[in-house]
C-alpha cells in the first residue's frame, strides 16, 4: 500500500491551509484508492480506480482519485461553502 498527500486548501494569512492523506494499491495495471485497512473506497456506489496507460504516473493518478473522492464525500461544489478569508486592510 502506497501513500499520497494532496492539498485541499492553500495557506493564506493566519490559516495554515489543509492537506489530506490517502492510500492506494496498484493491482496489475490499475490504481485503486483504498482506506488504511486496504479496503477499496467507494462513495454512493462510485469506485475510485483507474487503469494506467503507458507513461502514466501511478502516484499522480492516485492524487487525482483522492481529490475526486474528497469532493464526492463533501457533497458540495469545491470551495462553495468554505469560509471566506479576507486580508486585513491597511490604511
KOLTI-637462 format. One record per atom (N, C-alpha, C): x, y, z; residue in three letters; chain; atom name. Coordinates in pm, 1 decimal. Layout:
<nodes>
[[X, Y, Z], "ala", "A", "CA"]
...
</nodes>
This chain:
<nodes>
[[85.2, -116.9, 0.0], "unk", "A", "N"]
[[0.0, 0.0, 0.0], "unk", "A", "CA"]
[[90.1, 123.6, 0.0], "unk", "A", "C"]
[[58.7, 217.0, -89.2], "unk", "A", "N"]
[[133.8, 341.5, -103.7], "unk", "A", "CA"]
[[50.9, 456.1, -45.4], "unk", "A", "C"]
[[116.9, 567.4, -14.8], "unk", "A", "N"]
[[50.9, 684.7, 42.3], "unk", "A", "CA"]
[[65.2, 802.9, -52.0], "unk", "A", "C"]
[[-40.2, 885.0, -58.0], "unk", "A", "N"]
[[-38.5, 1007.2, -136.9], "unk", "A", "CA"]
[[-99.8, 1118.7, -52.3], "unk", "A", "C"]
[[-44.8, 1239.8, -63.7], "unk", "A", "N"]
[[-94.1, 1356.0, 10.7], "unk", "A", "CA"]
[[-128.7, 1465.0, -89.0], "unk", "A", "C"]
[[-248.2, 1526.0, -70.8], "unk", "A", "N"]
[[-288.2, 1636.8, -158.2], "unk", "A", "CA"]
[[-327.3, 1757.3, -73.9], "unk", "A", "C"]
[[-311.6, 1874.1, -132.1], "unk", "A", "N"]
[[-352.9, 1998.8, -68.2], "unk", "A", "CA"]
[[-496.9, 2026.5, -107.0], "unk", "A", "C"]
[[-583.8, 2048.8, -7.1], "unk", "A", "N"]
[[-723.5, 2079.8, -37.2], "unk", "A", "CA"]
[[-758.8, 2224.4, -4.9], "unk", "A", "C"]
[[-671.4, 2292.9, 70.1], "unk", "A", "N"]
[[-689.5, 2435.6, 94.6], "unk", "A", "CA"]
[[-551.5, 2498.0, 109.7], "unk", "A", "C"]
[[-526.2, 2601.8, 31.3], "unk", "A", "N"]
[[-395.6, 2667.8, 33.7], "unk", "A", "CA"]
[[-380.7, 2753.7, 159.2], "unk", "A", "C"]
[[-257.2, 2769.4, 210.0], "unk", "A", "N"]
[[-236.5, 2857.9, 323.5], "unk", "A", "CA"]
[[-261.5, 3003.2, 283.2], "unk", "A", "C"]
[[-317.2, 3077.5, 378.3], "unk", "A", "N"]
[[-345.9, 3218.4, 349.2], "unk", "A", "CA"]
[[-354.7, 3294.0, 481.3], "unk", "A", "C"]
[[-272.3, 3395.3, 497.7], "unk", "A", "N"]
[[-271.8, 3472.0, 621.6], "unk", "A", "CA"]
[[-239.6, 3381.8, 740.2], "unk", "A", "C"]
[[-326.3, 3383.1, 841.1], "unk", "A", "N"]
[[-306.8, 3300.5, 960.7], "unk", "A", "CA"]
[[-355.0, 3157.1, 940.5], "unk", "A", "C"]
[[-425.8, 3131.2, 831.9], "unk", "A", "N"]
[[-475.8, 2996.3, 803.4], "unk", "A", "CA"]
[[-363.5, 2912.1, 743.9], "unk", "A", "C"]
[[-326.1, 2801.5, 810.0], "unk", "A", "N"]
[[-216.5, 2719.4, 758.8], "unk", "A", "CA"]
[[-253.9, 2634.2, 637.1], "unk", "A", "C"]
[[-382.3, 2634.4, 598.2], "unk", "A", "N"]
[[-426.1, 2550.9, 486.6], "unk", "A", "CA"]
[[-460.7, 2411.6, 536.0], "unk", "A", "C"]
[[-479.7, 2319.8, 441.2], "unk", "A", "N"]
[[-518.8, 2184.1, 479.2], "unk", "A", "CA"]
[[-471.4, 2085.4, 373.4], "unk", "A", "C"]
[[-422.7, 1971.7, 419.6], "unk", "A", "N"]
[[-388.0, 1860.9, 330.9], "unk", "A", "CA"]
[[-460.1, 1737.1, 380.5], "unk", "A", "C"]
[[-480.0, 1642.0, 291.1], "unk", "A", "N"]
[[-534.6, 1513.0, 331.7], "unk", "A", "CA"]
[[-445.4, 1402.5, 277.1], "unk", "A", "C"]
[[-444.6, 1292.6, 349.1], "unk", "A", "N"]
[[-362.0, 1178.4, 312.5], "unk", "A", "CA"]
[[-452.6, 1064.8, 267.0], "unk", "A", "C"]
[[-411.9, 997.4, 162.8], "unk", "A", "N"]
[[-486.0, 883.2, 112.2], "unk", "A", "CA"]
[[-391.9, 768.5, 83.1], "unk", "A", "C"]
[[-448.7, 654.0, 58.9], "unk", "A", "N"]
[[-371.0, 533.9, 30.3], "unk", "A", "CA"]
[[-422.1, 470.0, -98.7], "unk", "A", "C"]
[[-330.9, 403.2, -167.0], "unk", "A", "N"]
[[-369.7, 336.2, -290.4], "unk", "A", "CA"]
[[-286.7, 210.0, -309.8], "unk", "A", "C"]
[[-343.4, 120.4, -386.9], "unk", "A", "N"]
[[-274.9, -2.1, -427.8], "unk", "A", "CA"]
[[-270.3, -4.9, -579.7], "unk", "A", "C"]
[[-170.2, -71.3, -630.9], "unk", "A", "N"]
[[-161.6, -94.5, -774.7], "unk", "A", "CA"]
[[-181.6, -243.5, -795.8], "unk", "A", "C"]
[[-289.9, -277.7, -863.1], "unk", "A", "N"]
[[-321.6, -417.1, -891.3], "unk", "A", "CA"]
[[-315.8, -434.5, -1042.5], "unk", "A", "C"]
[[-214.8, -507.0, -1087.0], "unk", "A", "N"]
[[-194.2, -521.0, -1231.7], "unk", "A", "CA"]
[[-159.7, -386.8, -1291.1], "unk", "A", "C"]
[[-248.5, -334.7, -1375.5], "unk", "A", "N"]
[[-227.1, -202.6, -1435.8], "unk", "A", "CA"]
[[-334.3, -103.2, -1391.8], "unk", "A", "C"]
[[-389.1, -124.0, -1270.7], "unk", "A", "N"]
[[-496.4, -39.3, -1219.4], "unk", "A", "CA"]
[[-459.0, 19.5, -1083.4], "unk", "A", "C"]
[[-481.7, 149.4, -1067.6], "unk", "A", "N"]
[[-462.1, 217.4, -938.9], "unk", "A", "CA"]
[[-596.9, 217.1, -867.4], "unk", "A", "C"]
[[-597.5, 169.5, -742.2], "unk", "A", "N"]
[[-720.0, 162.1, -663.6], "unk", "A", "CA"]
[[-700.3, 239.3, -534.4], "unk", "A", "C"]
[[-787.4, 337.2, -509.1], "unk", "A", "N"]
[[-784.4, 413.9, -385.8], "unk", "A", "CA"]
[[-842.7, 327.6, -273.9], "unk", "A", "C"]
[[-769.6, 315.7, -161.8], "unk", "A", "N"]
[[-811.7, 229.0, -51.5], "unk", "A", "CA"]
[[-806.0, 304.7, 81.0], "unk", "A", "C"]
[[-872.7, 248.2, 184.4], "unk", "A", "N"]
[[-861.4, 305.6, 318.1], "unk", "A", "CA"]
[[-738.3, 246.7, 386.7], "unk", "A", "C"]
[[-717.2, 279.5, 514.5], "unk", "A", "N"]
[[-596.7, 235.0, 585.2], "unk", "A", "CA"]
[[-588.1, 83.2, 600.8], "unk", "A", "C"]
[[-702.1, 15.9, 596.9], "unk", "A", "N"]
[[-700.8, -129.8, 609.1], "unk", "A", "CA"]
[[-686.3, -199.5, 473.8], "unk", "A", "C"]
[[-684.7, -121.6, 363.5], "unk", "A", "N"]
[[-667.6, -179.5, 231.0], "unk", "A", "CA"]
[[-796.9, -206.5, 157.2], "unk", "A", "C"]
[[-911.1, -168.2, 217.1], "unk", "A", "N"]
[[-1042.4, -188.6, 153.6], "unk", "A", "CA"]
[[-1067.0, -77.2, 51.6], "unk", "A", "C"]
[[-1106.9, -109.8, -71.5], "unk", "A", "N"]
[[-1131.6, -7.0, -173.3], "unk", "A", "CA"]
[[-1235.7, 95.9, -127.7], "unk", "A", "C"]
[[-1208.7, 223.9, -153.7], "unk", "A", "N"]
[[-1301.0, 331.2, -117.1], "unk", "A", "CA"]
[[-1410.8, 343.6, -220.9], "unk", "A", "C"]
[[-1531.7, 370.0, -172.7], "unk", "A", "N"]
[[-1645.6, 395.1, -260.1], "unk", "A", "CA"]
[[-1724.5, 512.0, -203.5], "unk", "A", "C"]
[[-1803.4, 574.6, -286.0], "unk", "A", "N"]
[[-1892.0, 682.2, -243.9], "unk", "A", "CA"]
[[-2015.4, 674.6, -331.6], "unk", "A", "C"]
[[-2128.9, 641.1, -271.3], "unk", "A", "N"]
[[-2253.8, 627.1, -345.8], "unk", "A", "CA"]
[[-2236.1, 536.0, -466.6], "unk", "A", "C"]
[[-2182.6, 418.1, -442.6], "unk", "A", "N"]
[[-2161.5, 316.1, -545.3], "unk", "A", "CA"]
[[-2060.7, 355.3, -652.6], "unk", "A", "C"]
[[-1983.4, 461.1, -630.5], "unk", "A", "N"]
[[-1878.1, 501.2, -723.7], "unk", "A", "CA"]
[[-1746.1, 448.1, -669.6], "unk", "A", "C"]
[[-1676.0, 371.5, -750.6], "unk", "A", "N"]
[[-1545.1, 320.7, -710.9], "unk", "A", "CA"]
[[-1438.0, 416.1, -761.9], "unk", "A", "C"]
[[-1331.3, 427.5, -686.6], "unk", "A", "N"]
[[-1224.3, 518.7, -722.6], "unk", "A", "CA"]
[[-1102.5, 439.3, -766.2], "unk", "A", "C"]
[[-1101.6, 408.0, -895.6], "unk", "A", "N"]
[[-990.0, 335.1, -955.0], "unk", "A", "CA"]
[[-975.4, 380.0, -1099.1], "unk", "A", "C"]
[[-855.6, 362.1, -1150.9], "unk", "A", "N"]
[[-830.6, 399.8, -1290.1], "unk", "A", "CA"]
[[-720.5, 311.9, -1346.3], "unk", "A", "C"]
[[-741.4, 268.6, -1469.7], "unk", "A", "N"]
[[-641.9, 188.1, -1538.1], "unk", "A", "CA"]
[[-527.2, 277.2, -1583.5], "unk", "A", "C"]
[[-405.7, 229.7, -1565.8], "unk", "A", "N"]
[[-287.1, 304.2, -1607.0], "unk", "A", "CA"]
[[-262.3, 284.8, -1756.0], "unk", "A", "C"]
[[-232.9, 393.8, -1822.8], "unk", "A", "N"]
[[-191.7, 388.9, -1962.7], "unk", "A", "CA"]
[[-40.3, 400.2, -1966.9], "unk", "A", "C"]
[[17.3, 373.9, -2082.1], "unk", "A", "N"]
[[162.7, 384.5, -2096.9], "unk", "A", "CA"]
[[208.1, 526.0, -2061.8], "unk", "A", "C"]
[[308.9, 536.6, -1975.7], "unk", "A", "N"]
[[363.6, 666.0, -1936.9], "unk", "A", "CA"]
[[292.8, 733.1, -1820.4], "unk", "A", "C"]
[[184.1, 675.8, -1768.7], "unk", "A", "N"]
[[113.0, 733.9, -1655.0], "unk", "A", "CA"]
[[193.3, 716.9, -1527.0], "unk", "A", "C"]
[[181.2, 813.5, -1438.0], "unk", "A", "N"]
[[244.5, 808.8, -1307.1], "unk", "A", "CA"]
[[137.9, 765.3, -1206.8], "unk", "A", "C"]
[[157.1, 650.8, -1141.7], "unk", "A", "N"]
[[56.8, 594.3, -1051.1], "unk", "A", "CA"]
[[25.8, 688.8, -935.1], "unk", "A", "C"]
[[126.7, 754.8, -880.1], "unk", "A", "N"]
[[103.4, 845.2, -767.1], "unk", "A", "CA"]
[[20.4, 965.5, -810.5], "unk", "A", "C"]
[[43.7, 1015.6, -929.2], "unk", "A", "N"]
[[-33.1, 1129.1, -980.7], "unk", "A", "CA"]
[[-179.3, 1088.2, -1004.0], "unk", "A", "C"]
[[-200.9, 970.7, -1056.8], "unk", "A", "N"]
[[-337.1, 920.0, -1077.3], "unk", "A", "CA"]
[[-405.9, 902.9, -942.6], "unk", "A", "C"]
[[-334.6, 850.2, -842.8], "unk", "A", "N"]
[[-390.4, 832.9, -708.4], "unk", "A", "CA"]
[[-429.4, 967.9, -648.6], "unk", "A", "C"]
[[-348.6, 1070.9, -671.4], "unk", "A", "N"]
[[-379.9, 1204.9, -621.1], "unk", "A", "CA"]
[[-508.9, 1256.8, -685.7], "unk", "A", "C"]
[[-526.3, 1233.3, -814.6], "unk", "A", "N"]
[[-648.8, 1275.5, -883.2], "unk", "A", "CA"]
[[-769.7, 1200.5, -827.9], "unk", "A", "C"]
[[-754.3, 1070.5, -804.2], "unk", "A", "N"]
[[-863.2, 991.1, -747.8], "unk", "A", "CA"]
[[-898.3, 1037.7, -606.9], "unk", "A", "C"]
[[-796.1, 1070.7, -526.3], "unk", "A", "N"]
[[-820.2, 1118.3, -389.9], "unk", "A", "CA"]
[[-896.1, 1251.1, -392.4], "unk", "A", "C"]
[[-861.1, 1339.6, -484.2], "unk", "A", "N"]
[[-933.2, 1466.9, -495.9], "unk", "A", "CA"]
[[-1079.7, 1442.2, -534.8], "unk", "A", "C"]
[[-1104.6, 1350.3, -627.4], "unk", "A", "N"]
[[-1242.6, 1315.5, -665.2], "unk", "A", "CA"]
[[-1319.2, 1258.8, -546.8], "unk", "A", "C"]
[[-1254.8, 1170.5, -471.0], "unk", "A", "N"]
[[-1319.8, 1111.5, -353.6], "unk", "A", "CA"]
[[-1349.7, 1218.7, -249.4], "unk", "A", "C"]
[[-1256.7, 1309.1, -226.2], "unk", "A", "N"]
[[-1276.7, 1416.0, -128.9], "unk", "A", "CA"]
[[-1396.8, 1502.6, -167.6], "unk", "A", "C"]
[[-1405.2, 1538.0, -294.8], "unk", "A", "N"]
[[-1519.1, 1619.0, -341.5], "unk", "A", "CA"]
[[-1650.3, 1543.4, -328.2], "unk", "A", "C"]
[[-1650.9, 1415.7, -361.3], "unk", "A", "N"]
[[-1772.5, 1335.8, -351.2], "unk", "A", "CA"]
[[-1815.6, 1320.7, -205.3], "unk", "A", "C"]
[[-1720.1, 1305.7, -115.1], "unk", "A", "N"]
[[-1751.2, 1288.7, 26.6], "unk", "A", "CA"]
[[-1804.1, 1417.6, 87.7], "unk", "A", "C"]
[[-1758.4, 1532.7, 37.2], "unk", "A", "N"]
[[-1804.5, 1661.5, 90.2], "unk", "A", "CA"]
[[-1946.9, 1691.3, 48.0], "unk", "A", "C"]
[[-1985.1, 1646.5, -69.5], "unk", "A", "N"]
[[-2122.2, 1664.1, -114.9], "unk", "A", "CA"]
[[-2158.8, 1805.6, -157.0], "unk", "A", "C"]
[[-2060.0, 1890.6, -184.3], "unk", "A", "N"]
[[-2090.1, 2024.8, -233.4], "unk", "A", "CA"]
[[-1982.5, 2066.8, -332.3], "unk", "A", "C"]
[[-2009.5, 2167.9, -412.4], "unk", "A", "N"]
[[-1907.8, 2213.1, -507.3], "unk", "A", "CA"]
[[-1781.7, 2256.5, -433.9], "unk", "A", "C"]
[[-1667.7, 2235.7, -495.0], "unk", "A", "N"]
[[-1542.2, 2266.2, -427.4], "unk", "A", "CA"]
[[-1534.0, 2413.4, -388.8], "unk", "A", "C"]
[[-1516.2, 2436.3, -260.4], "unk", "A", "N"]
[[-1495.6, 2569.5, -209.7], "unk", "A", "CA"]
[[-1620.6, 2654.3, -193.2], "unk", "A", "C"]
[[-1735.7, 2609.7, -236.5], "unk", "A", "N"]
[[-1854.9, 2694.2, -234.3], "unk", "A", "CA"]
[[-1895.5, 2730.8, -92.2], "unk", "A", "C"]
[[-1889.2, 2636.8, -0.1], "unk", "A", "N"]
[[-1929.3, 2663.6, 137.3], "unk", "A", "CA"]
[[-1811.6, 2689.0, 229.5], "unk", "A", "C"]
[[-1692.6, 2703.4, 175.3], "unk", "A", "N"]
[[-1575.7, 2730.8, 258.1], "unk", "A", "CA"]
[[-1583.2, 2872.2, 314.9], "unk", "A", "C"]
[[-1518.3, 2889.2, 428.8], "unk", "A", "N"]
[[-1510.7, 3020.5, 492.3], "unk", "A", "CA"]
[[-1428.4, 3114.0, 403.8], "unk", "A", "C"]
[[-1476.0, 3236.3, 386.8], "unk", "A", "N"]
[[-1401.7, 3335.6, 310.7], "unk", "A", "CA"]
[[-1301.1, 3403.5, 402.6], "unk", "A", "C"]
[[-1177.7, 3412.8, 358.2], "unk", "A", "N"]
[[-1073.6, 3475.6, 436.6], "unk", "A", "CA"]
[[-1030.0, 3601.7, 363.8], "unk", "A", "C"]
[[-1045.1, 3715.2, 429.5], "unk", "A", "N"]
[[-1009.3, 3843.4, 370.8], "unk", "A", "CA"]
[[-881.7, 3896.3, 437.7], "unk", "A", "C"]
[[-796.9, 3958.7, 359.4], "unk", "A", "N"]
[[-677.5, 4024.2, 413.4], "unk", "A", "CA"]
[[-723.1, 4146.8, 493.1], "unk", "A", "C"]
[[-650.5, 4176.4, 601.0], "unk", "A", "N"]
[[-680.2, 4296.0, 677.3], "unk", "A", "CA"]
[[-639.6, 4418.5, 596.7], "unk", "A", "C"]
[[-725.6, 4517.9, 594.7], "unk", "A", "N"]
[[-696.0, 4640.9, 521.6], "unk", "A", "CA"]
[[-598.3, 4726.1, 601.5], "unk", "A", "C"]
[[-501.6, 4782.0, 533.4], "unk", "A", "N"]
[[-404.0, 4869.3, 598.0], "unk", "A", "CA"]
[[-418.4, 5007.7, 536.9], "unk", "A", "C"]
[[-435.3, 5106.0, 621.6], "unk", "A", "N"]
[[-451.4, 5244.0, 574.2], "unk", "A", "CA"]
[[-325.6, 5322.1, 595.9], "unk", "A", "C"]
</nodes>
